[in-house]
Amino acid sequence: MTSVLIVSDAWHPQINGVVRSLERTAEELEAAGVIVKFLTPQAFRTLPCPTYPEIRLSLTVTGRVRKMIRDLGCDHLHIATEGPLGIMAARVARKDGFPFTTSYHTRFPEYLSARLPVPLAWSYGWLRRFHNSGDGCMVATRSLETDLRDRGFTNLMRWSRGVDEKLFQPYEGTVLPADLPRPVFMNVGRVAVEKNIEAFLDLDLPGSKVVVGSGPQLDSLKRKHPDVLFTGPKVGEDLARHYASADVFVFPSLTDTFGNVMLEALACGVPVAAYPVMGPIDVIADTGAGVLSEDLREAAIGALDVPRDHCRKVALDFTWAASARQFLDNVEAAHDAFYARRKSAAA
């Protein structure tokens, strides 16, 4: 495999796990000699997604997407998202008869039902048809794979994630206000209803709570919780230093498929407190790098006793090089299987 085209509706200026995962995977693939190209909303006029303006929806037609895919001329097509670009790219691949894989990053049925009265079965039915129409659907964890298989998804492939251990590391000192009471319990990510951040903010905890990030729920949560420090979004070393300034990373989400932020916190030497659900079960499990409990306060308090050096050791088991190799193996397997089926059908 010499070249891969990745189609993604999630792209800059969004700051999220999908964008970071695609960027780091591309970097590792290119280092291994694979040409990686992207087709993203940056190539089109866009409009903000209703209720989620940070997400930009591409304004285009299938014919233009087809021409761009042909002009880019890659060996394999990977569709990272189920938005307008992903839908049109899959339509082109099916009609023109070439292989493509998809990846399942986000539990959109749960996200949608948190905002609108849409039955989960309807959303999952559409997603099942979309992902099953390809030659492989990549998922980050064992628990997600099991969940989707039980819902009728097929051709599932494992594609884990990594962490930049050079950027995310224990730093000396703190970037937080010097008078901020300790211990510091922190959450990092999109400030949105599906992240269940209020479950963290409502906890009766000693010390201070800090939320790093932005999103549609930011203003309302700031008004409701004036005692919480909301820093806004952070990137690069500034973000890493914020992680490292915390005593516990609290991850209250019930809907994430993985949770890259947990790995980033662990790499900075910060233990994780979370519910025992998909994502935390796969990342933390019985590693001893955090505490999982149905009682999130109990988990947060218990995580204070976790050794910080052990947290980083656990995080270093997740590398982007291994993640990219897994991605490429999946692409090659799907590609070969597609042409083997075509050859068999023609015989």
Residue pairs with C-beta under 8 A, 6 or more apart in sequence:
1 34
1 75
1 76
1 328
1 331
1 332
1 335
2 33
2 34
2 35
2 75
3 34
3 35
3 36
3 37
3 73
3 74
3 75
3 76
4 29
4 34
4 35
4 36
4 37
4 74
4 75
4 76
4 77
4 78
4 331
5 36
5 37
5 38
5 39
5 69
5 72
5 74
5 76
5 77
5 78
6 22
6 26
6 36
6 37
6 38
6 39
6 78
6 79
6 80
7 38
7 39
7 40
7 69
7 77
7 78
7 79
7 80
7 81
7 85
7 86
7 89
8 18
8 19
8 22
8 38
8 39
8 40
8 79
8 80
8 81
8 85
8 86
9 40
9 41
9 55
9 57
9 58
9 80
9 81
9 82
9 83
9 84
9 85
9 86
10 16
10 18
10 19
10 22
10 55
10 80
10 81
10 83
10 105
11 19
11 38
11 40
11 41
11 42
12 19
12 40
12 42
13 54
14 54
14 55
15 213
15 233
15 235
16 189
16 190
17 105
17 161
17 258
17 259
17 260
17 261
18 80
18 81
18 105
18 106
20 260
21 105
21 161
21 260
21 323
22 38
22 80
24 162
24 164
24 320
24 323
24 324
25 320
25 323
25 324
25 327
26 36
26 38
27 320
28 320
28 321
28 323
28 324
28 325
29 36
29 324
29 327
29 328
30 36
32 324
32 325
32 328
34 328
35 74
37 72
37 74
39 65
39 68
39 69
39 72
39 85
39 89
40 85
41 56
41 57
41 58
41 85
43 58
43 68
44 58
44 59
44 60
44 85
45 58
45 59
45 60
46 56
46 57
46 58
46 59
47 56
47 57
47 59
48 54
48 55
48 56
48 57
49 55
49 56
49 57
51 115
51 216
52 192
52 216
53 216
54 190
54 214
54 215
54 216
55 83
57 83
57 84
58 83
58 84
58 85
60 84
60 85
60 88
61 88
62 88
62 91
62 92
65 85
65 88
65 89
65 92
66 92
66 96
69 77
69 89
69 92
75 335
76 99
76 100
76 101
76 331
76 334
76 335
77 89
77 93
77 98
77 99
77 100
77 101
78 100
78 101
78 102
78 103
78 331
79 86
79 89
79 90
79 93
79 100
79 101
79 102
79 103
79 134
80 86
80 102
80 103
80 105
81 105
81 106
82 102
82 108
82 127
82 130
82 131
86 102
86 130
87 130
89 100
90 100
90 102
90 130
90 133
90 134
93 99
93 100
93 134
94 133
97 342
98 338
99 135
99 334
99 335
99 338
99 339
100 134
100 135
101 134
101 135
101 136
101 137
101 138
101 157
101 330
101 331
101 334
102 130
102 131
102 134
102 136
102 137
102 138
103 137
103 138
103 139
103 159
104 127
104 131
104 137
104 138
104 139
104 144
104 148
104 153
104 257
105 140
105 257
106 257
107 255
107 256
107 257
108 123
108 127
109 118
109 120
109 123
109 124
109 127
110 120
110 194
110 254
110 255
111 194
111 255
112 118
112 123
113 119
113 120
113 123
114 193
114 194
114 255
115 193
124 151
128 151
128 152
128 153
131 137
131 153
132 152
132 153
132 154
132 155
134 155
134 334
135 155
135 334
135 335
135 337
135 338
136 155
136 156
136 157
136 330
136 333
136 334
136 337
137 148
137 153
137 154
137 155
137 156
137 157
138 156
138 157
138 158
138 159
138 327
138 330
139 145
139 148
139 156
139 157
139 158
139 159
139 257
140 158
140 159
140 160
140 161
140 257
140 258
140 282
141 158
141 160
141 257
141 258
141 278
141 279
141 282
141 283
142 158
142 282
143 278
143 279
143 281
143 282
144 257
144 258
144 278
144 282
145 156
145 158
147 278
148 156
149 156
155 334
157 330
157 333
157 334
158 326
158 330
159 323
159 326
159 327
159 330
160 318
160 322
160 323
160 326
161 258
161 260
161 263
161 318
161 320
161 323
162 263
162 318
162 319
162 320
162 321
162 322
162 323
163 260
163 263
163 264
163 266
163 267
163 315
163 316
163 318
163 319
163 320
164 267
164 320
165 267
165 312
165 315
165 316
165 319
167 236
167 237
167 240
168 240
168 243
168 263
168 264
168 267
168 268
168 315
169 240
169 244
169 267
169 268
169 269
169 312
170 244
170 268
170 269
170 308
170 312
171 240
171 241
171 244
171 245
171 268
173 245
174 241
174 244
174 245
175 238
175 241
175 242
175 245
176 184
176 210
176 229
176 242
176 245
177 229
180 208
180 210
180 229
181 206
181 207
181 208
182 207
182 208
182 247
183 206
183 207
183 208
183 247
183 248
183 304
184 207
184 208
184 209
184 210
184 245
184 246
184 247
184 248
185 200
185 203
185 205
185 207
185 208
185 209
185 210
185 246
185 247
185 248
185 249
185 250
185 273
185 300
186 209
186 210
186 211
186 212
186 242
186 243
186 245
186 246
186 248
186 249
186 250
186 265
186 270
187 197
187 200
187 209
187 210
187 211
187 212
187 213
187 249
187 250
187 251
187 252
188 211
188 212
188 213
188 234
188 239
188 242
188 243
188 249
188 261
188 264
188 265
189 195
189 212
189 213
189 253
189 261
190 213
190 214
190 215
191 197
191 211
191 213
191 214
191 215
191 216
191 217
191 218
191 221
191 230
192 215
192 216
192 217
193 216
193 217
194 253
194 255
195 215
195 252
195 253
195 255
195 256
196 252
196 253
196 254
196 255
197 211
197 217
197 221
197 252
198 221
199 252
199 296
200 209
200 250
200 252
200 296
201 209
201 211
201 221
201 224
201 225
201 228
203 209
203 250
203 296
203 297
203 300
204 297
205 297
205 300
205 301
207 247
208 228
208 229
209 225
209 227
209 228
209 229
210 228
210 229
210 230
210 231
210 242
210 246
211 221
211 228
211 229
211 230
211 231
212 231
212 232
212 233
212 234
212 239
212 242
213 232
213 233
213 234
214 232
214 233
218 230
221 228
221 230
222 228
222 230
231 242
234 242
239 264
240 264
240 268
243 249
243 264
243 265
243 268
243 270
244 268
244 269
244 270
246 265
246 270
247 270
247 304
248 270
248 271
248 272
248 273
248 300
248 303
248 304
249 261
249 262
249 265
249 266
249 270
249 271
249 272
249 273
249 290
250 272
250 273
250 274
250 296
250 299
250 300
251 259
251 261
251 262
251 272
251 273
251 274
251 279
251 280
252 274
252 275
252 296
253 259
253 274
253 277
253 279
254 275
254 277
256 278
256 279
257 278
257 279
258 279
258 282
258 283
259 274
259 279
259 280
259 283
262 272
262 274
262 279
262 280
262 283
262 284
262 290
263 283
263 315
263 318
264 315
265 271
265 272
265 311
266 272
266 283
266 289
266 290
266 311
266 312
266 314
266 315
267 311
267 312
267 315
267 316
268 312
269 308
269 309
269 311
269 312
270 308
270 311
271 289
271 290
271 291
271 303
271 304
271 306
271 308
271 311
272 280
272 283
272 284
272 289
272 290
272 291
272 303
272 311
273 290
273 291
273 292
273 293
273 296
273 299
273 300
273 302
273 303
274 280
274 284
274 290
274 291
274 292
274 296
274 299
275 292
275 293
275 294
275 296
275 299
276 292
276 293
276 294
280 290
280 292
281 292
284 290
284 292
287 314
288 306
288 310
288 314
289 306
289 310
289 311
289 314
289 315
290 299
290 303
290 306
290 311
291 298
291 299
291 300
291 302
291 303
291 306
292 299
293 299
293 302
